[in-house]
Structures are given as C-alpha cells and as structure tokens.
Amino acid sequence: MTSHEIRSPARGRATLTAVAAAVLATVCAAPALASSAAPRAEHAQTARADDARGTLLSVTAVQQASKEKVVEVIAGNKVDASAVRYGISSYRLTYATITPTGKPTTASALLVLPDGGGKRLATVAEHHGTTVYRGDAPSMGDSYSSMGAWLYASGGRAVVAPDYLGLGTGPGNHPYVDTKSSVSASIDALRAGRTAAAEHGRTLTRDVHVTGFSQGGQVSVAVARELSRGADRHFRPRSLAPIAGPYDIAGQELPAIFDGRIDDTSAVYYLSYFLTAQNKLHPLYKDPREVFRQPYASTVETLFDNDHTETEILKDLAPNVKALLTDEWSRHIQHPTGTLAKVLELNDGACDWAPKVPVRLHASTGDRDVPIGNTTSCVKTLAEHGVRAKVINHGDSDHLATYKKAIGHNANWYARLR
C-alpha cells in the first residue's frame, strides 16, 4: 500500500490512510465563512417551517488545494489524474430540506469549485456510497467520498456532493436505502450549491452531470429521473454515469447475499444497516430478537446509530448471514412478503424510465459488494424504454477499485461532453 492509497478497512469501502489524510489536512484549510467551526449533528442549525427547500443556511470553508496538490492526492490513490486542470476550493453547506415524512430539517453537502474554468460552470452531482459514520460523509473532509468531487471539480466544473439525511452535520439517523428522501435531499443540495456558488462569483448553468457510487449509484439514477421530470425549475441532467449501484435489490442484491456472490462481511454489514434503518420508517419488527440472533440482537440497532465508525461496527457484527439472522427472517428475506416486499418495491425501480441524455453504467464482474447483475438488470429495464446504455465493465476490480477506475473515466468523459 502506497503512502497515498485509499485504505480498505475489512472490506472495500474506506477512509484515507493516515498519511493520505495528512496530505489532505495540510492543504491550506481556509477560515470559516459563516461559522467558526464545523457544527456537530446535535447542534446543527434547525430549519424553520418557512425556510424553502434548498435554502442555504450556512457555508464553511473546508479545504483548498493547488492543481499540483490535487494531482498528488488523486494519482497517489491510483486514480487517473489526467483530467486535472485546476486547483480547487471546497465548502461545507448547511441547507433546508425535508425528512422522509415531509417535515422541515437540515442536511449538509460538499461544494467544490475549481480555481479556474470561467464564471459559468456546469455541475457534477456526486452521490456517495454506503456510509455508516456521519463523520465520513463528503463534507466532513478526509474520506474516499470526496475523491470524485476533487477530481471532477479540478476539471473545471462545480461539484455538489450531498451527505444525505442524518450524515455529516444533519440531525437524526440516516434513512439508509430510502430513495425518496435521498433524492429530495440531493436536489435540495443542488439548490443550496447554486446559491453558494453565486456568493463566490460563479453561476451554475442548467447542466448537471449526475453520478454516484454504490448506494449513490442507485440514488443518482433516481435523481436524474426526477430532474428530467422538472423537480427543479433550473437544473436538468446533461449525462448519467452511475457506478456499481444496487439497482435491483429484490432481484439481485438480496439473492446474492445468500448465494455467495456477496462477501460474507459485506452481506452482514449491508443487511444489518438496511433492516435497522428501514424499521424506523416502515416497521418490519417490534423486537430485534425477531430478526437477529443473540448476541447481535442486543447491539445491532445501537451500532448503526451513525455515531459508530465502520471499524467499530465490523468488529461486533456476525461473521456471516447464517449467524446473524433467525431462521424465520432468513426465509423471509429470501421470499419477501408484507411490509418487507413493500419496502423493496418502493426502493427498486430507479432504472424504470427513459433518460434522454447519454448514459454510461460502470460495474465490475469482480465486485463482491454490489454484483454486476444489478447493472445487467438496469440495462435491461432501460432497454425496455428504448434506451441503449453503455456498460463499462472494469473486469476483476473489487467494489472500491471500480469506483477509482470509474471516476477517472467519468472525468475525461465530462471534458468531452462540453
């Protein structure tokens, strides 16, 4: 592992190594613009009922980096840095949005602006992958989830990377795999990003290159769909390039947990997060002992409170799904009915529409977190709407390596789409 390489704690998602984090930390962090320190979730600014969705509430400068420093960090993590043209400045935004039930709340997002490229900028909407710890969200600094944002912005575009609800400085817990609220928070982040960019003398055009990784891959397809339907009066999708998203949870992701296509550790991790988060939105169980075997039933809901790191969670999770689930729930997940079936129906189907912009789907046959069958399903569904999506297969790359290869590819593609 090189000094700048992204670390893969136990599985393949990751924060940066200590040395790589130090590289980022030394990149001239600028003073706060609207608050003296990053607000913690429990002290996050509260949205008022009269705050319109997407209202910008605060801006905090996070980092600045020269072109040379961006190249050092990107290339040091074995990502293609050939599209880098400028240095970057990044900011944490706090903005008004809504909860899954439509109540006012706040969320945070990362805005990254290039230090060149003109006054008028197209935008990349970058949606991060599965994140359990609020401090690993894009706007919080040194995590893999800010890599794509740095790279895309350094090519001359604005980047808005939402933290989603309950991560970053947002209050409460993250409603994991709740597509509707992830989409609303992401579109509101674009609105806040437009306001913040204007305060820095930049105008965001209507064009949005929509992308995302893993969970964010699925979110990005749904965001592009809603933007194409006029969810925002200003922004429209210019391209769609999701990376290794779980587009078919019922037909691919859940079966893969039981047939060995997904790594045991990843399977336990995703499934535990999914069930505990969804139970807060659509009650699946009254007592965790109905679903989880002991000793995991006593701790699993606390572990996934978004205040525990991935490393802390993994050391206390079951070694495999058989050890995690009761026999009844093992059968239930393999043959969903009732509320669980409804949850899957609500959150699948992101690909069930006809994009009118160029579409590229990144995946890998070697991915043991989100099997390539998800992408195959998405391509088939898009084809039923007359859309021929290009699939870029990164071969035997694992989940994180797929992301690293895909963002370099996307950055060069965006340069050609000007």
Backbone torsions as a table, in degrees:
resi	resn	phi	psi	omega
1	MET	NA	126.5	-179.7
2	THR	-77.7	169.5	-174.6
3	SER	-67.9	-19.0	-179.5
4	HIS	-110.2	5.4	-172.7
5	GLU	-75.0	145.2	176.8
6	ILE	-68.8	129.6	179.5
7	ARG	-80.5	146.6	178.5
8	SER	-116.5	86.2	-175.7
9	PRO	-68.0	108.2	173.8
10	ALA	70.3	-26.4	-175.2
11	ARG	-143.2	-54.8	-172.7
12	GLY	160.6	-18.1	168.7
13	ARG	-80.5	178.6	178.4
14	ALA	176.7	158.7	165.5
15	THR	-101.1	176.4	-179.6
16	LEU	-78.1	157.3	173.2
17	THR	-63.3	164.4	179.8
18	ALA	-59.3	-39.2	-179.4
19	VAL	-69.4	-43.1	178.9
20	ALA	-64.4	-38.9	177.1
21	ALA	-62.2	-38.3	178.5
22	ALA	-64.1	-37.7	176.6
23	VAL	-58.1	-47.2	179.9
24	LEU	-66.6	-39.6	-175.3
25	ALA	-65.9	-25.7	-178.3
26	THR	-88.0	2.4	-175.6
27	VAL	-83.8	67.2	169.6
28	CYS	42.0	60.6	176.9
29	ALA	-60.0	128.6	-175.4
30	ALA	-88.0	160.9	178.4
31	PRO	-69.2	158.8	179.7
32	ALA	-63.7	144.5	178.3
33	LEU	-92.5	-36.7	-175.7
34	ALA	-127.7	-8.6	176.1
35	SER	-152.4	149.9	-171.4
36	SER	-77.0	-17.2	179.5
37	ALA	-153.0	160.2	178.2
38	ALA	-63.9	123.4	-179.8
39	PRO	-69.2	137.4	174.7
40	ARG	-77.8	158.7	-174.8
41	ALA	-56.3	-41.2	-175.6
42	GLU	-71.6	-13.8	178.6
43	HIS	-113.9	16.2	-176.2
44	ALA	-62.0	146.0	179.3
45	GLN	-58.6	137.1	-176.0
46	THR	-92.7	132.6	176.6
47	ALA	-76.2	137.9	175.2
48	ARG	-90.7	157.4	-179.3
49	ALA	-60.4	-27.2	-177.9
50	ASP	-92.3	2.7	174.1
51	ASP	-77.7	120.1	178.0
52	ALA	-66.0	147.7	176.8
53	ARG	-56.8	134.8	-178.7
54	GLY	87.5	-0.9	176.6
55	THR	-61.8	128.7	178.2
56	LEU	-78.0	123.5	-177.0
57	LEU	-102.4	-33.5	177.2
58	SER	-161.0	157.0	177.0
59	VAL	-132.9	131.9	176.8
60	THR	-128.4	124.6	176.6
61	ALA	-66.1	136.8	-177.4
62	VAL	-108.8	-59.7	-175.4
63	GLN	-149.7	156.3	169.1
64	GLN	-130.3	147.5	179.0
65	ALA	-148.8	136.6	174.6
66	SER	-70.8	166.9	175.6
67	LYS	-56.0	-42.5	-178.0
68	GLU	-64.5	-38.2	179.6
69	LYS	-70.4	-38.6	176.7
70	VAL	-60.3	-46.3	178.4
71	VAL	-59.6	-42.8	-179.5
72	GLU	-59.3	-45.7	-177.7
73	VAL	-71.8	-45.9	-177.7
74	ILE	-65.2	-53.0	-179.2
75	ALA	-65.5	-33.6	178.2
76	GLY	-64.5	-21.5	175.5
77	ASN	-97.9	17.8	175.6
78	LYS	61.3	38.8	175.1
79	VAL	-112.3	141.3	178.3
80	ASP	-61.5	116.9	-177.4
81	ALA	-103.6	14.8	-174.3
82	SER	-67.4	-18.8	-179.5
83	ALA	-87.4	-4.2	-178.3
84	VAL	-68.1	127.1	179.4
85	ARG	-124.0	-26.0	-171.4
86	TYR	-138.5	164.8	165.7
87	GLY	-76.2	176.6	-176.7
88	ILE	-138.8	159.0	170.1
89	SER	-130.5	135.2	-176.9
90	SER	-123.1	152.6	-174.2
91	TYR	-141.5	143.9	172.2
92	ARG	-94.1	125.7	178.5
93	LEU	-106.0	139.2	167.7
94	THR	-113.9	133.5	-172.2
95	TYR	-146.9	163.9	179.6
96	ALA	-84.8	137.3	175.7
97	THR	-151.5	-160.6	-178.3
98	ILE	-131.4	156.3	176.2
99	THR	-79.0	174.6	175.5
100	PRO	-58.8	-22.9	178.8
101	THR	-97.8	6.4	174.9
102	GLY	89.4	8.6	179.2
103	LYS	-85.3	151.3	180.0
104	PRO	-63.3	139.1	174.7
105	THR	-154.1	-174.6	175.8
106	THR	-124.4	160.4	173.5
107	ALA	-146.2	168.0	178.0
108	SER	-121.5	160.7	-179.9
109	ALA	-153.9	160.8	175.3
110	LEU	-100.6	129.1	170.7
111	LEU	-112.1	127.2	177.1
112	VAL	-122.8	127.1	179.9
113	LEU	-116.3	141.5	175.9
114	PRO	-75.6	152.6	177.8
115	ASP	-84.0	7.7	175.4
116	GLY	-152.0	-164.4	175.5
117	GLY	95.2	5.4	176.6
118	GLY	93.5	176.2	-177.9
119	LYS	-83.7	-32.3	-179.0
120	ARG	-98.1	125.5	-174.0
121	LEU	-127.9	135.5	163.7
122	ALA	-71.3	164.0	-175.6
123	THR	-119.6	142.1	167.0
124	VAL	-105.9	123.2	173.1
125	ALA	-94.4	109.0	-174.0
126	GLU	-107.7	116.3	-174.2
127	HIS	-109.1	122.7	-171.2
128	HIS	-79.1	164.3	179.7
129	GLY	-84.6	-177.4	-177.0
130	THR	-49.5	123.5	-177.8
131	THR	-136.3	123.5	-178.2
132	VAL	-96.6	-28.8	-174.5
133	TYR	-102.9	124.8	-174.8
134	ARG	-58.8	-28.8	180.0
135	GLY	-74.3	-7.0	177.5
136	ASP	-98.2	5.4	179.0
137	ALA	-69.9	158.4	-173.3
138	PRO	-53.2	-42.2	-174.0
139	SER	-73.9	-8.4	-176.0
140	MET	-87.0	-7.1	172.0
141	GLY	120.3	-108.5	-162.0
142	ASP	-89.3	67.3	174.9
143	SER	-129.9	163.4	179.9
144	TYR	-57.4	-26.0	-173.6
145	SER	-69.0	-10.8	175.8
146	SER	-97.2	-3.6	-177.2
147	MET	-62.1	-50.8	-180.0
148	GLY	-61.3	-38.5	-179.4
149	ALA	-62.0	-44.6	176.8
150	TRP	-59.5	-48.1	-175.6
151	LEU	-64.1	-48.3	-177.7
152	TYR	-64.3	-40.7	-179.7
153	ALA	-67.1	-37.4	-178.2
154	SER	-67.2	-12.4	174.9
155	GLY	-87.5	-2.4	176.0
156	GLY	107.0	24.7	177.1
157	ARG	-125.2	155.1	168.6
158	ALA	-77.8	147.6	176.6
159	VAL	-126.3	130.4	172.1
160	VAL	-116.1	118.7	-178.4
161	ALA	-121.1	98.2	-178.3
162	PRO	-67.5	144.9	173.6
163	ASP	-80.5	-17.5	-170.9
164	TYR	75.3	172.1	179.0
165	LEU	-66.2	141.7	172.1
166	GLY	76.4	2.8	175.8
167	LEU	-121.1	168.7	-173.0
168	GLY	64.2	-127.3	179.2
169	THR	-99.1	5.0	-178.5
170	GLY	-69.5	143.6	-179.3
171	PRO	-75.6	161.3	174.4
172	GLY	78.9	-164.9	-179.7
173	ASN	-102.9	154.4	179.0
174	HIS	-77.0	125.0	177.5
175	PRO	-80.3	76.9	-172.2
176	TYR	-58.2	130.9	-179.3
177	VAL	60.9	32.2	167.7
178	ASP	-99.7	94.0	-171.2
179	THR	-59.0	-43.1	-174.8
180	LYS	-59.2	-47.9	-177.9
181	SER	-74.6	-29.7	175.4
182	SER	-65.7	-37.8	178.3
183	VAL	-68.3	-46.5	-178.6
184	SER	-63.9	-41.2	178.1
185	ALA	-65.1	-35.1	-178.4
186	SER	-72.2	-41.6	178.5
187	ILE	-68.5	-38.3	175.9
188	ASP	-64.8	-33.1	176.1
189	ALA	-63.8	-39.0	176.2
190	LEU	-60.4	-41.8	179.8
191	ARG	-63.2	-45.4	178.6
192	ALA	-64.6	-38.2	178.5
193	GLY	-63.2	-36.7	177.9
194	ARG	-63.4	-42.6	178.6
195	THR	-64.8	-46.2	-178.9
196	ALA	-64.1	-40.1	178.8
197	ALA	-62.3	-40.6	178.9
198	ALA	-62.0	-36.2	177.8
199	GLU	-65.9	-19.6	177.4
200	HIS	-104.5	19.1	173.8
201	GLY	78.1	18.2	-179.8
202	ARG	-118.7	142.6	178.0
203	THR	-109.1	124.2	177.2
204	LEU	-88.0	123.4	178.8
205	THR	-73.4	180.0	179.7
206	ARG	-70.7	-22.2	-171.2
207	ASP	-73.5	126.6	177.0
208	VAL	-126.6	119.9	170.8
209	HIS	-86.5	112.9	-172.5
210	VAL	-99.1	126.0	179.7
211	THR	-148.1	173.6	179.2
212	GLY	173.0	162.9	-174.1
213	PHE	-122.2	135.2	174.1
214	SER	59.5	-121.7	174.0
215	GLN	-48.8	-41.6	-179.9
216	GLY	-68.3	-21.8	174.1
217	GLY	-65.0	-46.3	177.7
218	GLN	-65.3	-43.1	179.1
219	VAL	-61.1	-41.5	-176.3
220	SER	-62.6	-38.3	178.6
221	VAL	-64.3	-41.5	179.4
222	ALA	-69.0	-36.8	176.9
223	VAL	-63.7	-45.8	178.9
224	ALA	-60.2	-39.8	178.4
225	ARG	-60.2	-48.1	-177.2
226	GLU	-69.3	-37.1	175.8
227	LEU	-63.5	-38.4	179.8
228	SER	-67.2	-23.3	179.4
229	ARG	-91.1	4.3	175.8
230	GLY	89.9	25.5	-179.8
231	ALA	-61.4	-26.5	174.3
232	ASP	-126.3	141.6	-176.1
233	ARG	-72.4	-19.9	-175.5
234	HIS	-102.4	-53.3	-169.9
235	PHE	-81.2	142.7	173.0
236	ARG	-137.9	146.6	179.1
237	PRO	-67.2	140.3	174.1
238	ARG	-105.9	-31.0	176.4
239	SER	-158.0	164.9	179.0
240	LEU	-136.6	120.9	-176.9
241	ALA	-142.6	68.4	-179.7
242	PRO	-73.3	157.9	-175.1
243	ILE	-124.8	114.6	170.6
244	ALA	49.1	53.9	-179.1
245	GLY	-92.0	150.9	175.5
246	PRO	-84.0	74.9	-174.1
247	TYR	-76.8	-16.9	-176.2
248	ASP	-134.6	78.5	-175.7
249	ILE	-66.2	-46.5	-176.9
250	ALA	-70.1	-40.1	-173.3
251	GLY	-89.9	-20.2	-176.1
252	GLN	-129.2	-54.2	-170.9
253	GLU	-65.8	-50.1	-179.6
254	LEU	-65.9	-45.7	175.8
255	PRO	-58.1	-35.9	-178.7
256	ALA	-66.9	-25.1	176.2
257	ILE	-64.2	-32.7	-175.2
258	PHE	-98.6	-18.8	-177.6
259	ASP	-101.0	6.1	173.4
260	GLY	93.5	-3.0	178.8
261	ARG	-71.2	-23.4	176.8
262	ILE	-105.6	135.3	177.3
263	ASP	-55.4	142.4	-176.6
264	ASP	-55.1	-47.7	-177.4
265	THR	-62.9	-44.2	178.5
266	SER	-64.2	-40.3	-179.1
267	ALA	-60.6	-46.6	179.7
268	VAL	-64.0	-41.9	-178.2
269	TYR	-62.8	-55.0	-179.0
270	TYR	-61.4	-45.5	-174.7
271	LEU	-66.5	-41.3	178.6
272	SER	-62.9	-44.6	179.7
273	TYR	-63.8	-46.2	-178.5
274	PHE	-60.7	-49.1	-175.3
275	LEU	-68.5	-42.9	-178.8
276	THR	-69.1	-37.2	178.9
277	ALA	-70.4	-44.8	-178.6
278	GLN	-67.4	-28.7	179.5
279	ASN	-64.5	-25.3	177.1
280	LYS	-74.9	-22.6	-177.6
281	LEU	-100.9	-40.2	-176.4
282	HIS	-136.5	90.4	-171.1
283	PRO	-48.2	114.1	178.5
284	LEU	-96.5	-27.4	-178.2
285	TYR	-152.6	157.2	176.5
286	LYS	-93.3	-32.9	-177.1
287	ASP	-133.4	128.7	-179.0
288	PRO	-57.1	-20.1	178.9
289	ARG	-68.6	-17.0	174.3
290	GLU	-67.3	-30.2	-172.0
291	VAL	-105.5	-45.7	-171.6
292	PHE	-107.2	142.2	174.3
293	ARG	-74.8	156.3	171.4
294	GLN	-76.4	148.7	6.7
295	PRO	-84.8	0.5	-171.8
296	TYR	-69.9	-30.2	179.7
297	ALA	-60.0	-29.7	-176.4
298	SER	-80.3	-15.6	-172.9
299	THR	-124.7	-18.0	-167.4
300	VAL	-63.0	-38.4	-178.7
301	GLU	-69.2	-35.2	177.5
302	THR	-69.6	-39.5	-179.6
303	LEU	-59.7	-38.1	-177.1
304	PHE	-97.1	50.0	178.9
305	ASP	-97.9	4.7	-179.1
306	ASN	70.6	7.9	172.5
307	ASP	-109.4	-2.3	175.6
308	HIS	-102.4	140.6	177.7
309	THR	-76.8	164.5	178.1
310	GLU	-58.8	-42.3	-179.9
311	THR	-62.3	-42.6	178.3
312	GLU	-62.5	-39.2	-178.7
313	ILE	-69.2	-47.0	-173.5
314	LEU	-61.8	-33.8	-177.7
315	LYS	-71.9	-15.8	-179.1
316	ASP	-112.0	8.4	178.3
317	LEU	-93.5	162.5	178.1
318	ALA	-64.8	153.9	-179.6
319	PRO	-73.0	-22.5	-179.4
320	ASN	-158.5	170.7	-175.5
321	VAL	-66.8	-34.9	179.0
322	LYS	-60.5	-39.2	178.7
323	ALA	-76.9	-19.8	-176.9
324	LEU	-84.1	-47.3	-168.5
325	LEU	-98.2	147.9	169.3
326	THR	-68.2	160.1	179.9
327	ASP	-59.2	-40.7	-178.3
328	GLU	-61.3	-44.2	-177.4
329	TRP	-78.1	-25.8	172.4
330	SER	-61.2	-43.9	177.5
331	ARG	-67.8	-39.1	-176.6
332	HIS	-64.1	-41.0	-179.5
333	ILE	-69.5	-33.1	178.2
334	GLN	-76.8	-21.5	178.7
335	HIS	-137.2	73.1	-171.9
336	PRO	-65.1	139.6	173.0
337	THR	-140.5	173.7	172.3
338	GLY	58.8	-136.3	-175.4
339	THR	-62.4	-39.7	179.6
340	LEU	-61.4	-43.4	178.2
341	ALA	-61.8	-37.9	178.4
342	LYS	-65.5	-42.2	178.6
343	VAL	-59.3	-44.5	179.7
344	LEU	-64.5	-40.9	179.2
345	GLU	-63.5	-39.3	-179.7
346	LEU	-65.1	-32.8	-170.9
347	ASN	-107.4	-6.3	169.1
348	ASP	-90.8	174.9	174.5
349	GLY	91.2	10.6	179.8
350	ALA	-61.4	-27.4	-177.4
351	CYS	-89.5	3.3	-173.7
352	ASP	-86.2	65.9	178.7
353	TRP	-165.2	-178.0	-175.7
354	ALA	-122.8	89.3	175.4
355	PRO	-59.3	142.0	178.8
356	LYS	-109.8	24.5	178.0
357	VAL	-127.2	164.3	177.3
358	PRO	-59.0	136.5	-178.1
359	VAL	-125.0	129.1	172.8
360	ARG	-130.9	130.0	-179.8
361	LEU	-112.3	122.4	178.1
362	HIS	-95.7	137.8	177.8
363	ALA	-159.5	173.6	177.1
364	SER	-143.8	139.4	175.1
365	THR	-66.4	-23.0	-179.1
366	GLY	-89.0	3.4	-177.4
367	ASP	-74.2	118.8	178.7
368	ARG	-110.4	22.0	170.4
369	ASP	-110.3	-50.3	177.5
370	VAL	-127.5	92.5	-174.7
371	PRO	-57.3	151.0	-176.0
372	ILE	-62.1	-17.6	176.1
373	GLY	-57.1	-28.4	175.2
374	ASN	-61.4	-43.6	179.3
375	THR	-68.3	-39.7	176.7
376	THR	-58.5	-43.2	178.0
377	SER	-62.8	-42.2	-179.6
378	CYS	-63.9	-44.7	179.8
379	VAL	-60.3	-42.1	179.5
380	LYS	-63.3	-43.3	-179.8
381	THR	-66.0	-43.3	177.0
382	LEU	-60.7	-39.4	-179.9
383	ALA	-62.9	-32.8	177.6
384	GLU	-64.4	-19.6	176.4
385	HIS	-100.5	10.6	177.6
386	GLY	83.8	15.3	-177.7
387	VAL	-104.3	125.1	176.4
388	ARG	-100.6	99.5	-178.3
389	ALA	-89.4	137.8	176.9
390	LYS	-82.3	130.1	177.0
391	VAL	-103.6	128.8	175.8
392	ILE	-109.2	106.8	-176.9
393	ASN	-93.9	117.9	-178.7
394	HIS	-90.7	24.7	169.3
395	GLY	67.4	-129.3	-174.5
396	ASP	-87.9	13.9	178.6
397	SER	-61.6	141.9	173.8
398	ASP	-78.5	-173.8	-172.0
399	HIS	-60.8	-51.9	-177.8
400	LEU	-68.6	-38.5	178.1
401	ALA	-63.1	-33.3	175.9
402	THR	-60.8	-44.9	177.8
403	TYR	-59.6	-46.9	-176.2
404	LYS	-63.6	-39.3	177.3
405	LYS	-71.7	-38.7	-175.3
406	ALA	-68.8	-38.7	-177.0
407	ILE	-68.1	-34.2	174.6
408	GLY	-64.2	-41.6	177.6
409	HIS	-63.6	-46.6	-179.5
410	ASN	-60.5	-42.9	-177.3
411	ALA	-59.2	-41.3	178.4
412	ASN	-72.3	-34.7	177.6
413	TRP	-64.8	-44.2	179.9
414	TYR	-59.4	-36.5	179.4
415	ALA	-62.8	-33.1	-180.0
416	ARG	-81.6	-16.8	-177.9
417	LEU	-89.2	3.6	-178.4
418	ARG	-55.4	NA	NA
